[in-house]
């Protein structure tokens, strides 16, 4: 991984899609089972509910929607939301 501020482990491009906005596209084939991205220290923030609510209280509706579309929770951090700050936020995060 050449860029220490980015969690990707393969060459990639950011491109506009026809229906979902910006997306991450692999720059080369990725072998099944490979790690494609990891959290990088300093490239994410963890919010508790109170802090996140205070953050979005100051935002426009569209900015709130964007934030909500780009945070996720983990079983190991109940009551918290994580916001990725590198291009990893553009990975398809649907189940």
C-alpha positions in Angstrom: 0.0 0.0 0.0 1.8 3.1 -1.2 -0.5 5.8 0.2 -0.5 5.6 4.0 -3.5 8.0 4.2 -5.6 5.6 2.2 -6.8 2.1 3.2 -6.9 0.6 -0.3 -4.6 -2.3 -1.0 -4.9 -2.2 -4.8 -4.9 0.4 -7.6 -8.3 2.0 -8.0 -10.1 4.9 -9.7 -13.0 7.1 -8.5 -15.6 7.4 -11.3 -19.1 8.7 -11.6 -21.8 6.1 -12.0 -25.0 6.5 -13.9 -27.3 5.9 -10.9 -25.3 5.9 -7.6 -23.0 8.9 -7.8 -19.2 8.4 -7.3 -17.9 4.9 -6.9 -14.6 3.0 -6.5 -13.5 0.9 -9.4 -10.5 -1.5 -9.3 -7.6 -0.7 -11.4 -6.7 -4.4 -11.8 -8.2 -7.7 -11.1 -8.5 -8.6 -7.4 -8.1 -12.2 -6.3 -11.0 -13.6 -4.3 -10.4 -13.5 -0.6 -7.9 -10.5 -0.9 -8.2 -7.6 1.5 -9.2 -4.6 -0.5 -9.4 -1.9 2.2 -8.6 -1.4 5.9 -9.2 1.4 8.3 -6.1 3.7 8.5 -5.4 5.5 11.8 -6.4 9.1 11.5 -8.7 8.4 8.5 -11.9 7.8 10.4 -13.8 9.3 13.3 -16.0 7.5 15.8 -19.0 9.4 17.1 -21.2 8.5 20.1 -24.9 9.3 19.7 -24.7 12.7 21.5 -21.8 13.9 19.5 -23.2 12.8 16.1 -26.6 14.4 16.9 -24.8 17.7 17.8 -22.9 17.5 14.5 -25.9 17.0 12.3 -28.0 19.5 14.2 -26.0 22.3 12.5 -26.3 20.8 8.9 -28.7 21.2 6.1 -31.1 18.4 5.3 -29.0 17.3 2.3 -25.8 17.3 4.4 -27.5 15.2 7.1 -28.6 12.7 4.5 -25.0 12.5 3.1 -23.6 11.9 6.6 -26.2 9.2 7.3 -25.4 7.5 4.0 -21.6 7.4 5.0 -21.6 6.2 8.5 -21.9 2.7 9.8 -21.9 0.8 13.1 -20.0 -2.2 14.5 -21.2 -4.8 17.0 -18.0 -4.1 18.9 -18.8 -0.4 19.3 -22.5 -0.3 20.3 -24.0 3.1 20.4 -21.3 4.5 18.0 -21.2 5.5 14.4 -18.0 5.4 12.3 -17.3 7.9 9.5 -14.5 6.9 7.1 -12.5 10.0 5.8 -10.6 8.4 2.9 -11.9 7.1 -0.4 -13.1 4.0 1.4 -16.3 5.9 2.1 -17.2 5.2 -1.6 -17.1 1.4 -1.3 -20.5 -0.2 -1.8 -21.5 -0.7 1.8 -24.8 -2.5 1.3 -25.3 -5.9 2.9 
